[in-house]
Amino acid sequence: MPEITFLEVPFNEKSEAKSRGAKWHAEKRKWFIPEDADKTKFEKWIPEYESEFTLRAIAPFYLIVATEICYKCSNPSKVITFGAAGCEGEDENESVPVKFEYIAVLPYRLKNFVETNYPKYYLDWSNTTESFYYINHCEHCGTVLGDFFMHHEPDGAFFPQSPEDVKEMEVIELKGDGFVKLNAEPSWGIMGFIMECATVEKYQP
Ligand SMILES: [Zn+2]
């Protein structure tokens, strides 16, 4: 039996859920997504921690753009990740600046945003994690620029060593309030330093 995704639909959104194609499960007394349906249409009703999302980033939600020198071709490439003012998950509930690694699922709008603006950042297989996650790739030769090195090694793009290093990064506020659901690993510490030294810009579509 395929797994059924049940939804949490508020009473006043019942007819909207129905018109998008949600079905009523009489026994469970819950709305659910039909097997062949496009899940993204129901995203807002998928319960937080039963879905493929593992945490909620607390806005402001930031795009971080940095430069990594490709270890294969030695050319500089723009690489991205995301950060936030805090995050809530099954094990953590922290209102301190956080950045995200090993992002495996992005919400629909953010997915479209990166596909359009950062086509070298895409779901790819990692031998390090033995999983698919959104990995940066060299703009010149396509080599995988993995999260472990960039986030944890002192030469890595997302591991600035000085305020000057941070000034070379771009921190762009994508969303000012609310939450952004992600499947990712949160990482604290260095993001506090980035926020102290960064000049945050607002996203201009
Ligand atoms: Zn390269």
Residues whose N, C-alpha, C, O or C-beta is under 5 A from the ligand:
A	BS01	ZN	C70 K72 C73 S74 C138 H140 C141 G142 T143
